[in-house]
Amino acid sequence: MKAPRITDSTGALWSKAIAGALLGFGLGLALSGVMLVLGGGMAHDSPAFDIRNQVAMWSVPLTTLLVWSAAFLFRTAVHAWAVLGLANLLAWSLFHWLS
C-alpha cells in the first residue's frame, strides 16, 4: 500500500504560517479596535481592568490564533496571503471609518 502523498511543499506551509501569524495579528488588532469603537471607546475614566478594555485586549490573541490555524486551510499560500490581506484591508478601513 502506498503512503499518501503530501501535496503542499514545506515552503508553502511556511508561507501560510507566516501569513496567518502576521496578518492574523493585524486582523486581531483591527477587530479589537472596532470592538472598542462600537462599545463606546476606551474607558479612560475607569481603570484598565474595565470589562470593555479587557475583552478587546484578550480578543487579539484569540483572533490571531484562530486566523493562524485557519491559514492552513487555504489551497495555496498565495490565496492565503490574498484573502487575509483583503480581510486586513477591510477591517482596518472599517476601524478608521468608525473612529
C-alpha positions as a Markdown table, in Angstrom:
| # | Residue | x | y | z |
|---|---|---|---|---|
| 1 | Met | 0.0 | 0.0 | 0.0 |
| 2 | Lys | 1.3 | 3.4 | -1.0 |
| 3 | Ala | 1.7 | 6.2 | 1.5 |
| 4 | Pro | -0.5 | 9.2 | 0.9 |
| 5 | Arg | 1.3 | 12.0 | -1.0 |
| 6 | Ile | 1.7 | 15.4 | 0.7 |
| 7 | Thr | 0.7 | 18.0 | -1.9 |
| 8 | Asp | 2.0 | 21.1 | 0.0 |
| 9 | Ser | 5.7 | 21.8 | -0.1 |
| 10 | Thr | 7.5 | 22.9 | 3.1 |
| 11 | Gly | 7.9 | 26.4 | 1.6 |
| 12 | Ala | 4.1 | 26.7 | 1.1 |
| 13 | Leu | 3.5 | 25.6 | 4.7 |
| 14 | Trp | 5.9 | 28.2 | 6.0 |
| 15 | Ser | 4.4 | 30.9 | 3.8 |
| 16 | Lys | 0.9 | 30.0 | 5.1 |
| 17 | Ala | 2.2 | 30.1 | 8.7 |
| 18 | Ile | 3.8 | 33.5 | 8.2 |
| 19 | Ala | 0.7 | 34.8 | 6.5 |
| 20 | Gly | -1.5 | 33.5 | 9.3 |
| 21 | Ala | 0.7 | 34.9 | 12.1 |
| 22 | Leu | 1.4 | 38.4 | 10.6 |
| 23 | Leu | -2.0 | 39.0 | 9.0 |
| 24 | Gly | -3.8 | 37.3 | 11.9 |
| 25 | Phe | -2.2 | 39.7 | 14.4 |
| 26 | Gly | -3.1 | 42.7 | 12.2 |
| 27 | Leu | -6.7 | 41.4 | 11.9 |
| 28 | Gly | -6.9 | 40.9 | 15.6 |
| 29 | Leu | -5.7 | 44.4 | 16.3 |
| 30 | Ala | -8.2 | 45.9 | 13.8 |
| 31 | Leu | -11.1 | 43.9 | 15.2 |
| 32 | Ser | -10.2 | 44.8 | 18.7 |
| 33 | Gly | -10.2 | 48.5 | 17.7 |
| 34 | Val | -13.6 | 48.1 | 16.1 |
| 35 | Met | -15.0 | 46.5 | 19.2 |
| 36 | Leu | -13.7 | 49.3 | 21.3 |
| 37 | Val | -15.1 | 52.0 | 19.0 |
| 38 | Leu | -18.5 | 50.2 | 18.8 |
| 39 | Gly | -18.5 | 49.7 | 22.5 |
| 40 | Gly | -18.2 | 53.4 | 23.3 |
| 41 | Gly | -14.4 | 53.9 | 23.0 |
| 42 | Met | -11.7 | 53.4 | 25.5 |
| 43 | Ala | -12.8 | 53.7 | 29.1 |
| 44 | His | -10.3 | 56.4 | 30.0 |
| 45 | Asp | -12.1 | 57.4 | 33.2 |
| 46 | Ser | -12.0 | 53.9 | 34.6 |
| 47 | Pro | -9.1 | 51.6 | 35.4 |
| 48 | Ala | -7.5 | 49.3 | 32.8 |
| 49 | Phe | -9.5 | 46.5 | 34.3 |
| 50 | Asp | -12.7 | 47.7 | 32.8 |
| 51 | Ile | -14.5 | 44.9 | 31.0 |
| 52 | Arg | -14.6 | 46.6 | 27.6 |
| 53 | Asn | -10.8 | 47.1 | 27.7 |
| 54 | Gln | -10.2 | 43.5 | 28.9 |
| 55 | Val | -12.5 | 41.9 | 26.2 |
| 56 | Ala | -10.8 | 44.0 | 23.5 |
| 57 | Met | -7.3 | 43.1 | 24.8 |
| 58 | Trp | -8.0 | 39.4 | 25.1 |
| 59 | Ser | -9.7 | 39.2 | 21.7 |
| 60 | Val | -6.4 | 39.9 | 19.9 |
| 61 | Pro | -4.6 | 36.7 | 20.8 |
| 62 | Leu | -7.8 | 34.7 | 20.3 |
| 63 | Thr | -8.3 | 36.2 | 16.8 |
| 64 | Thr | -4.6 | 35.8 | 15.9 |
| 65 | Leu | -4.6 | 32.1 | 16.8 |
| 66 | Leu | -7.9 | 31.4 | 15.0 |
| 67 | Val | -6.6 | 33.0 | 11.9 |
| 68 | Trp | -3.2 | 31.4 | 12.2 |
| 69 | Ser | -4.9 | 28.0 | 12.4 |
| 70 | Ala | -7.3 | 28.7 | 9.6 |
| 71 | Ala | -4.5 | 29.9 | 7.3 |
| 72 | Phe | -3.5 | 26.2 | 6.7 |
| 73 | Leu | -7.0 | 25.5 | 5.2 |
| 74 | Phe | -6.3 | 27.6 | 2.1 |
| 75 | Arg | -5.4 | 25.7 | -1.0 |
| 76 | Thr | -2.3 | 27.8 | -1.8 |
| 77 | Ala | -0.1 | 30.2 | 0.1 |
| 78 | Val | -0.8 | 33.0 | -2.4 |
| 79 | His | -4.5 | 32.5 | -1.8 |
| 80 | Ala | -3.9 | 32.8 | 2.0 |
| 81 | Trp | -1.9 | 36.0 | 1.6 |
| 82 | Ala | -4.6 | 37.5 | -0.7 |
| 83 | Val | -7.6 | 36.6 | 1.3 |
| 84 | Leu | -6.1 | 37.5 | 4.7 |
| 85 | Gly | -4.6 | 40.7 | 3.2 |
| 86 | Leu | -8.0 | 41.7 | 1.9 |
| 87 | Ala | -9.6 | 40.9 | 5.3 |
| 88 | Asn | -7.0 | 43.2 | 7.0 |
| 89 | Leu | -7.7 | 46.0 | 4.5 |
| 90 | Leu | -11.4 | 45.8 | 5.1 |
| 91 | Ala | -11.0 | 45.6 | 8.9 |
| 92 | Trp | -8.6 | 48.5 | 9.1 |
| 93 | Ser | -10.8 | 50.5 | 6.7 |
| 94 | Leu | -13.8 | 49.9 | 9.0 |
| 95 | Phe | -11.8 | 50.9 | 12.0 |
| 96 | His | -10.7 | 54.1 | 10.5 |
| 97 | Trp | -14.2 | 54.8 | 9.1 |
| 98 | Leu | -15.8 | 54.3 | 12.5 |
| 99 | Ser | -13.2 | 56.3 | 14.5 |
